[in-house]
Amino acid sequence: MLSVYNHHLRLYADPSRVVVRPFHLAWQANGATRSRSQRLIEEVLEMDTKVARAQLEAVLKDFEERHWQTRRVFMTRYEEIEAQFGRDLGDIGDDKRQLIGAYFCHEYSYAAAALMNPSVVAHHDQTGMPKGSQRIIMSLRAVGEGHISTVVFREGIITEKGQLTLAPEPPFATAADALDEPEDRVPEGPVTVYRHADSTLSGTVIFPITPAQRNGLEDLRLVQFTHQDGSVEWIGTYTAYSGREIQSELMRTRDFHCFDLVPIKGAAARNKGMALFPRMIDGSYMMIGRQDGENIFLLKSDSIDHWEEGEKLLEPVYPWELVQMGNCGPPIELDEGWLLLTHGVGAMRKYSIGAALLDKKDPSKVLARTPEPVLAAVDQDREGYVPNVVYTCGAMKHGDLIFMPYGVADSSVAFAFVPVPALLDLMK
């Protein structure tokens, strides 16, 4: 097996990472009975001022040190609730306003169950980076209560010597918001969410918004995409899971402050694991996909958000991938061609990571592939929530190295540096 440098750093699920989320109660009354929301608001309105203040202080004692600008969050939530209530509640005082807001919030541990399946791209801000170093943005799939998957980010720096430093997580995490969306209307998509102005990217969580995403935003595959006019956009493909059905969607951003979540149209969107090439090729957008759950396909389109079924590109050949294959993120452009990281599943459902080299002008031509895994689940990488799995949603080239964050057993995230020359030498 190829000699890979595994960095000592590991990231793990952390139940202490919590955010304040809106708590939704029914607005519709049942016959002549007040709705639960109406009753709750009116109960607070009727409270004695001193009682309301004492109740608010009790809430703040429990939660203020666990969240960022808790009072402002409660006030913002109150303003949303007042607008939905349908009438001006008058000058009720800040204590009652914040208390009403608190009743319509709850604390959610977004990474309590798992942290896995990362992807990585170059950061949009490389200011002050010394030669041989590069600032990065990593996306991760965090799984919390109810097995709901969200997207979280970590910023960091890598060097040409295989060094990695991650920016520390801020003490408070904040959820990206879909602004101006009425409380009583669930957006169908596309939808735009915004990072809070005072929140760092490493402290931002993107939650499901639409019904199609209700049970999760899964396995974001980020790529730095260069348009034909030279402009740059960061685009990720991910699986939206409703709890019953899946569909592929795009996350698009130019600044990592606002994010467009856009459903993909066309027959290919009903499948998982789509990964976008970082630029158009011969006038077409191109995507790697998995249409039959077994093989890897190449898709072409004239529109970045409409994809029909494509042609088979790779099928299982070697023992470590005979059960099924899939991509491990967007293709990486090398002088020699397009480097496509793949995952293969072998006996006992053991996952391994391999690679293939595609022709640069015509990616439908497979030039070579690895007969052995680049990385496999061995030793400490075997144990976890889903044993015997290593998996990445995207790596990047840095000098003569491929920097690859990868998930371990759906339980932690590890980091590897792979020498490009040695990787190409492994291929046949």
N, C-alpha and C positions, 0 to 999 in steps of 0.2 A: 504494500500500500504506500502511496505517496507520503513523503515526510511533510507534515503540516505542523506549523507552530500554533499551539493552542495557548491563548493568553490565560493568565490565572484568574481574571475577573469573571464572576458569575452574577447574574441577576435572578432574583427569585420572586415568587408571588409574595405579596405583603398585605395582610388584612388591615394594617394600620393606615393604608392609603385610602382616604375617604373624601367624598365630595358631598356638597349639599345639592339635592335634586328636588324638583317640584313633586309634591305629593298630590295626586289627583283624586278628588272625590266627585261623586255624581252631582251634576247641576240640575238635573230634571227632577221635579217633584213627582211623587207617587200619589196621584189623585189630589185630594185637598191637603195632604201632608206636605210640610216643607221639605225641600231637598236637604240632604246631609250638609251640603256646603252652606246653604242659607241658614240652617239651624246653628251651625258652628260659628258663623259670622255674628249672628244675632246674640249668641251666648256671650261672646267677647264684648260686644257693644253694650250689653246690659251689666257687665261687671263693674263693681266699684273701682274707681281709679287706683286706689291703693292695692287692691287685690290684683288688678291687671299688672301693675308695676312689679309686684312680688312674683307673679307667675313668670313674667319676662325675665326677671333677674335669675330665677331658678333655671330657666332654659339656657341663659347665657353662661351661668356657672358650669353647666354640663358641657356646653358645646363651643363657647367663644374661643377657647384656646386650641380647638381642633380644626378651625376653619378660618379662612381669610376674609376679613371685613364682614363678619357675621351679621352685624346690625344692618349694614347696607344691603346684604343679600335678603334679609327679612323684609326690608322696606321695599326693595324692588319686587319681591314676590307679592307683597301687599298691593302694590300699584297694579299688578296684573290681575289680581283677584278682584279689586274694586272695579276695574274696567269690565270684567266678566259679570260682576254682580248686577250691573245695569243701572245703578243709581249712585249718586254722590253720597258718601257716608258722613260728610261734614267734617267739622273740626273735632276729631275724636282724640287727638293727641298722639305723639309718636310712640308711646308705650303700647297703646292698643293697636296701632298700625303694625308695629313690629311683631306683636304677639299674634295677630291674625296671620301675618306672613309666616311665622314659625309653625303655626298649625297646618299650613299648606306646603311644608317642606319635610324632607326626611334625609337621613344620612345614608349614603350608599358606599359600600366597600367595593371598589371597582376592580381590584386585583387580588382578591382574597383567595380565589380558587387556582388560578394559573397565570403565568406570564410566558409567552411563547411566540414562535413564528415571526421573527423580525425581518425587516428589510432596511436597506441603508442607501442613502444618496449623499452627494456633496451638498454642503450647506450653502444657502443663498448668500451668505455673508462670509467672505474669506479675508476680511480686513485684518491686517496685522499678522497673518500667518507666515512664519519663517519658511524658507525654502525646504522642501521635503516633508512639510506638514500640511494637513488639510483638515478643516473643520467639517464635521459630518452631522447629519440628522438621521436618526434611526426611528423607525416606527415599530411598535410591538402590539401584539394582540393580548389584551388583559381580559381575564374572565373573572367575573364577580358573582354576587348573589343571583340565584336563579339561572346560573350558567349563561349570563348575558355577556357577549363579547363587545368590547369597546376598543378604540384606537388610542394609544398613548405614544408619547414621543420622548426620546432622550437625545440631547446634543452632546457632542464630544469632539475630540481631536485624535487623529491617527498620524503616525510618522512613518518615514520610509524604513525605519528599523523595526517595525512591528510593535511599536508602543501605542497604547491606547489609554486615553484619559476621558472619562465621562464627566460632564458637568453635574454637580450635585443636584439631586431633586430638591425643589423648594419645599418648605415645611407644609405648605398648603397646595392642594390641587384644585383646579376650577374646571367646570364643564363649559365647553363651547356652546354658545347659544344660537338658536335660530330666531333672529330678531323679527318683531312685527308679525309673528304667527299667533292668531287668536287662540285663546285657551280652549275653545270649544270646537276647533277645526284641526284635524290631523292632516298635515301636508302629505301629498302623495308623492312628491318628487317631480322634478329636481328641487332641491332645497339648498340654501346657503347657510352655513354656520360660521360664527365669528369667535375667535379667541378673545378673551377679555383683554382690554387694553393694558391692564396692569399685571397680566399673568405671563410668565415665561412659557416658551414652547414645552420645556421639560415638565411643566406643571399643568399641561392642558390635556383634557380628556374629551374625545369625541364620542358621544353616545348615539344609539339608534334614534332616529327621528320619525321616519315614515313607517306605515304598517308593514311594508316589505322588509324592513330592517328590524322589526320588533324584537327578535331574539338575538340579534347581533350583527356587527360589522366584522367579518372574519378575514384574516390573512391578507392584509393590505400589501400589495406589491408595488413599491414606489419606484419611479424612474424619473430622471431629469431629462425632459423631452425638449429637443430643439426644433422649433418650427422652421419652415422654409424661408421665412423672412428673417431668421436669425434670433428671434425672441425665444426666451426660455420659460418653460412652465414645468412644475412638478406635478406629475400625474400618477395616480395609483389605481390599480384595479383591485377590487375586493368582492367578497361574497356577502350579499345581503340575505339574511335568514329570517323568515317570518315566524318560524316555529313549525311550519309545515312545508314551505316551499323555499327554494333558493333562486336568486338571480344575481348576475354580475352587474356591478356598477363602477363608476369612475369617481375618484376624488381628485379634484383639480384645484391647484393653488399657484399663485405667483409670488406670494410673500409669507406664507405660513401664518397669516393673520385671519384671512377668510378662506373658507373651503367650500367649493361647490360639490355636492353629492348628487351625481347624475346617473339615473338608470341607463343601462346599455340596451339598445333596441336590437332586434334581429334574433335569429334562431340560436346563435352561439351563446346568447346571454343566459340561457337556462342551465349552463354548465359552470362548474367551479374552475378556479386555477387559470384565469386568463392573465397574460403578462405581455405588456406593450414594448415593442422595440423603441429605442430612444430617439429615433428620427424616422422620417418617411424614406422609403427605398424605391427608387424608380417610379416616383409619383404616387405611391400607395402607402397607406398606413399598414403596419404589419403587427400581428399578435401571435403569441404562442398560446395554445389552448389544449384542453383535454375533453374531447367530445364524447368518448365512449367509456371513460373511466379506466382505460387500460393503456392507450397509446397517446403519443404527443402529436399534435396537429399544428399546421401553419395556416393562419388566417390572413386574408388581405381585405382591405376596405378603402373606399373613397371618403368615408366619414368616420371620424374618431369615435363616435358614439353609436355606430350601427355596424353590427358584425354578423355575417352569415357563416355557415359551416365551411370549414376549410379542407385541406388535403393532409393525409397522414404523412408525418415527417419522421418519426422514430417509433419503433416498436420494441418490446422487450426481447433481448437476445441473450444476455448473460445471466447466470444463475441468481445473482443478487437482485435482479430486477424482474424476474419472470412473472410475478403476480400482477404488477402494474407499474406504469411510469407516469411521471408528471414533471412539470417544470419547477425549478427552484428560483423563480424570479425572472425579471426582464433580461434579455440577452445583453452581453457586455461587449462593446466594440474593441477589438484588438487589431493590430496591423495584419495579423494572419487570418482574420475572419471574425465571425460573431461567436463568442463563447457563451454557450447555453448550459447553465447548471441544471441538473436533472435530479429527481429523486426516484429511487427504485425500491420496490418492496419484494422481499424474498421469502424464504421459508420461515415459518413461525412469525410472519408479519413483521419481519425486521426491516427497518428503513435504512437506506444508505443514500449518500449524495454522490453523484457522478457528474460527468460533463460531456458535451459534444461540441464540435467546431463546425460552424455553418459558413458557407461561402458568403463573402461580404456583399457581392453584387446580386447574388441569387440565393437567399437563405433556404430555399427548398432543397439545395444540394448539401448533403451531409458529408463533410470532408474527413472527419475522424470522430472517434468517441472513446471513452475510457473503458477498457475491459474490466477494470477493477474499480471499486469505490474510491473516491477521493477522501471521504469521511464516512465512518459507519458507527453504529451504536455499540460501543465496547466499554467494558469496565464500568466506571462511574457514570458513563453516559447512557447506561441501560435502564437505570432505576428511576421511577417516577409515576405520575398519574397515568400515563400511557407508556408502558415500558418498551424499550428497544426501538425508539424513534429518534432520529435526528432530522431536522427540517429547517430550511431557510426559505424566506420569501424574497430574497434579493441580496446580492453582494455588489461590490464596486471595485474597480481597478484603482490602485494607488501605486504609481511607479511600476516596479516589476512584481508587485504583489496583488493578489486578490484578497480584499478584506471581506470576511464572511461572518456575520453574526448568525447564530443558528439556535433553534430551539432544541432542548434536550428533554425527551420523554414528556412533552407538554407540561413541564414543571419548572424549567429554568431556561435561561439564555446564556450561551457561551459564545466565545469569539475565536476565530481562527484566521491566520494569515497564510495564504497559499502562494508559493512562488510560481509565477506564470510560466517561465521556461520549463520547470519541472513538470507542471501540469500538462503542457503541450507534449512533452517527451513521453508522458504516460499513455498518450492516445495512439490508437491504431486506426 
